[in-house]
Amino acid sequence: MQPALSVEADADDSGHYTITDVPPGEFDLKVTASGFKPLTQTNLMVAANTVTNGDAKLQVGAMSEQVTVEASVVNFADRKE
């Protein structure tokens, strides 16, 4: 594993990304996106002067929604007729 190398890249609208100038070696590829489960691809081998593909198929993550309902208590007086 190559120590102390952390690079971030944003994907385009089609999901393609490019990371350049990575030294040869073995790396972990971590992919995160809002609404998806994070993915880590381990032991990705990068060779000198080549293109290395790190394809990531993300799974939909748990969507959460929080709803807060607040109410006041209303007391009604007994009504006698």
Residue pairs with C-beta under 8 A, 6 or more apart in sequence:
1 25
1 26
1 27
1 28
2 23
2 25
2 26
2 27
5 22
5 23
5 27
7 19
7 22
9 17
9 18
9 19
10 17
11 17
11 33
22 46
22 52
23 46
24 46
24 47
24 48
25 45
25 46
26 43
26 44
26 45
26 46
27 44
27 46
28 40
28 41
28 42
28 43
28 44
29 40
29 41
29 44
29 54
29 56
30 38
30 39
30 40
30 41
31 38
31 39
31 40
31 41
31 56
31 58
32 38
32 39
33 58
35 60
35 61
35 63
36 58
36 59
36 60
36 61
37 58
37 59
37 60
37 61
39 56
39 57
39 58
39 59
41 54
41 56
44 52
44 54
45 52
46 52
